[in-house]
């Protein structure tokens, strides 16, 4: 077990807590990413308790490096209660667990033992935030994939709608018939799941088809 945290009081407290339990051996407690990577290389600890906010390197970079070079090392990411922005990235980069620094001793012990056995651990308070973020990313990808299915002409029509042009004006601008414009509008609304021109304008602005 390797503890990585630049706050001495927390680091020493964790070491004292873990040392009381015969099934957990602390092989080191360090304050920098450089020391963590060095010990990971030398000792290959079964579990690394990793602070996400280190002075010499971003915790996510350390996590990615350890998982790439030493995949057998299970990493539990630790962050403050107001610092959940790295949760999704930590999970994506291979963290086996995620703890808040405010976690109780029983939770910390449970997380370490669970991860050491090859399972994953996520503190209950963070579960909702993780699903919210993954759902948000899924919505973004869905929008992007749907947007990419538009034809070049439909993109042109969407851009002109966002500029406030009516079907007749769009037809004149593109040298096509109003009936053809109506077909393009219907198709792009269907593909993007839009119901009116206001939504179309918002979509165009969000995807930078026009600038304000």
NORQUIJO-V916056 format. One record per helix or strand. SS is the DSSP state (helix for helix, strand for strand). FROM is the first residue (numbers start at 0). TO is the last residue. If there is no record, write none. Layout:
# NORQUIJO-V916056
ss={SS & SS}
from={FROM & FROM}
to={TO & TO}
This chain:
# NORQUIJO-V916056
ss={strand & helix & strand & helix & strand & strand & strand & helix & strand & helix & strand & helix & strand & helix & helix & helix & helix & helix}
from={1 & 7 & 27 & 32 & 46 & 52 & 57 & 58 & 73 & 86 & 96 & 104 & 120 & 123 & 151 & 166 & 177 & 196}
to={3 & 18 & 29 & 42 & 50 & 52 & 57 & 68 & 78 & 91 & 99 & 115 & 121 & 147 & 161 & 173 & 191 & 205}
